[in-house]
Every structure is written in C-alpha cells, then in structure tokens.
Amino acid sequence: AAAIIRMYAHCNRLDLSETLFREITIQSPSRLSVWNAMISAYGQHRRGKEALQVFRQMLSQKVDPSDSTLVSVFSACSECGMVEEALDIYRSMPQQVSVKPHEQHKVCVVDVLGQAGRFEEAERFIGQELEDK
C-alpha cells in the first residue's frame, strides 16, 4: 500500500494517494509505512500543511513515528519554507514522540534553516548541537 501511495504521488496523482491512504488507515490505522508514504507524498508536492496535518493525525491515533517519519516531516517543512513548524517539532521530539533526535534529524533542521536563507541561525544551531555532544 505504501509503495502504491508513493507511485501515485510520483505520477502526479496525489488524489489517488489520498484515497488509498484513507482506505488503508481506516482498515489498519497503525501501519506506519502508509503514514510515512502519505507524509512524504505531500512533501514531494510542496503541501507541507497537509503533511503536518497527517503527522498530527498519526500522533493523535497513537501511532508512534519512526526516524524516517520525522525525516519526511522535516523534508516537507523544508520544501515549503515552514521553518517555525520544523523547529517546534524538533524541540518537542523528546516530550511528544518516542524518537530521540539524532544526526539525521539535526541535518534536516540545518537544511530547513538553510533553505529559508537563515544561515546565521543554522550556524548557531550547529554550534549548539556540537556543544551538547
């Protein structure tokens, strides 16, 4: 199901991705790969708000995100210039989700900041993360 959601998204048929996603999550709400595929599909199509909406829906249904879920969320934020949303998610990770931030997530945050032209803030973030090691 996740592969088909991604395929539809790659073929610019996000409508079919959404339909399949709804059907699958009704039948099997805890299938993480399906949630990840839909978040990624929205990000690919520069629909960050929808990607975050799916992420929040996933959390509300008590589906635990994986490392790759968060990478997809950060990528969607980066594609859409949603810097504050990405920073809020990063900061809340230890409390809100069961995933501890690691190097890949930190790289994503730097990407979000860099894509938005916030280079000094990206440098401060890197410096702060290096100090915390």
C-alpha positions in Angstrom: 0.0 0.0 0.0 2.8 2.4 0.9 4.6 1.7 -2.4 1.4 2.4 -4.3 0.8 5.7 -2.5 4.3 6.7 -3.4 3.8 5.6 -7.0 0.6 7.6 -7.4 2.4 10.6 -5.9 5.3 10.3 -8.4 2.7 10.1 -11.2 1.2 13.4 -10.0 -2.0 11.6 -8.8 -2.0 12.8 -5.3 -5.8 12.4 -5.3 -5.3 8.6 -5.7 -2.7 8.6 -3.0 -5.1 10.3 -0.6 -7.9 7.9 -1.4 -5.8 4.8 -0.9 -4.3 6.4 2.3 -7.8 7.0 3.8 -8.9 3.4 2.9 -5.9 1.8 4.4 -5.8 3.9 7.6 -9.5 3.1 8.2 -8.8 -0.7 7.9 -5.3 -0.7 9.6 -4.6 2.6 11.4 -1.3 1.5 12.8 0.6 0.8 9.5 3.5 3.2 9.9 4.7 2.8 6.3 1.4 4.1 5.0 1.6 7.2 7.2 5.2 7.8 6.2 4.3 7.4 2.5 1.5 10.0 2.7 3.6 12.5 4.6 6.3 12.0 2.0 3.9 12.4 -0.9 2.6 15.7 0.5 6.1 16.9 1.0 7.0 16.0 -2.6 4.1 18.0 -3.8 5.0 21.0 -1.6 2.0 20.6 0.5 3.6 21.0 3.9 0.5 21.9 5.8 -1.2 18.7 4.7 2.0 16.7 5.6 1.9 18.2 9.1 -1.8 17.5 9.4 -1.2 13.8 8.6 1.6 13.8 11.1 -0.6 15.2 13.8 -3.4 12.9 13.0 -0.9 10.0 13.2 0.1 11.1 16.7 -3.5 11.6 17.8 -4.2 8.0 16.8 -1.3 6.9 19.0 0.8 5.7 16.0 4.5 6.1 17.1 6.6 7.8 14.4 9.9 6.4 13.3 13.2 8.2 12.5 12.1 8.2 8.8 8.7 9.7 9.7 10.4 12.7 11.2 12.8 13.0 8.2 9.8 13.1 5.9 8.1 15.7 8.1 11.3 17.9 8.2 11.7 17.5 4.4 8.1 18.6 3.8 8.8 21.6 6.1 11.9 22.4 4.2 10.2 22.2 0.8 7.5 24.6 1.9 9.5 27.1 4.0 7.8 26.0 7.2 10.8 26.8 9.5 9.0 27.5 12.7 6.9 24.4 12.4 10.1 22.3 11.9 11.8 23.9 14.8 8.8 23.3 17.0 8.7 19.6 16.1 12.4 19.2 16.6 12.3 20.9 20.1 9.3 18.8 21.1 10.6 15.5 20.0 11.8 14.3 23.4 8.5 15.0 25.0 6.0 14.5 22.2 7.3 11.5 20.3 9.2 8.4 21.2 12.1 9.3 18.9 15.3 10.9 20.3 16.8 13.5 17.9 19.9 12.2 16.1 22.3 13.3 13.5 19.9 12.9 10.5 17.3 15.0 12.2 19.8 17.7 13.0 20.9 17.7 9.4 17.3 18.2 8.4 16.9 21.1 10.7 20.0 22.7 9.2 18.5 22.1 5.8 15.2 23.8 6.8 17.1 26.8 8.0 19.4 26.9 5.0 16.6 26.6 2.5 14.9 29.6 4.2 18.1 31.6 4.0 18.6 31.7 7.7 22.3 30.9 7.6 23.4 32.5 10.8 20.7 30.6 12.7 21.8 27.4 11.0 25.4 28.1 12.2 24.2 28.7 15.7 22.2 25.5 15.7 25.2 23.5 14.5 27.4 25.2 17.2 24.8 24.5 19.9 24.5 20.8 18.8 28.3 20.4 18.9 28.4 21.9 22.4 25.8 19.5 23.6 27.8 16.4 22.5 
